[in-house]
Amino acid sequence: MITAGPRQAPAVWLIAARVAANPVASYGEPHSMPDLSQARVGQIAVVCKDVARATAFYRDTVGLRFLFSAGPSLSFFDCGGTRLMLTTAEGEHDHPGSMLYFFITDIDATHRDLSDRGVSFIDAPHMIAQMPDHQLWLSAFRDSEGNTLALMEEKR
């Protein structure tokens, strides 16, 4: 079990900070990255009021692949190769979260399936932009903790 004191950052965050500070040691090969244009997002933290409830939502309702828990306040999932971390707010990290957009291939079918599983959608699938080579469709919903998420499809 990974634990942290009341004024310490969770150990997982400390490990992630070490990896970010020394990418050569992390990936085993030297490379230059003067900016983040070539970086890939490795982990996204979602702040939750109740990690157990949020874990059930993301695993059982949304269907993300559960990876592991580290104590009662950390839970991890795989989302298409990006790790999703559910955690409670701590100190300066107690702020509104970012909106997650899930790329999918059939927004109407996914919307129906998640609705049938009890997901509460803010809006129905709708076109948000006509791009030169595709239409961008979105449908927003809330997780069990009140965070806004969205389905996103590029229809070609």
ABEGO torsion letter per residue (X at the ends): XBBBBAABBBAAAAAAAAAAABAAAAAGBBBBBABAAABBBABBBBBBABAAAAAAAAAAAAGBBBABBBEAABBBBBBGGBBBBBBBBBEAABBBBBBBBBBBABAAAAAAAAAAAGBBBABBBBBABBBAABBBBBBBBBBAAGBBBBBBBBBX
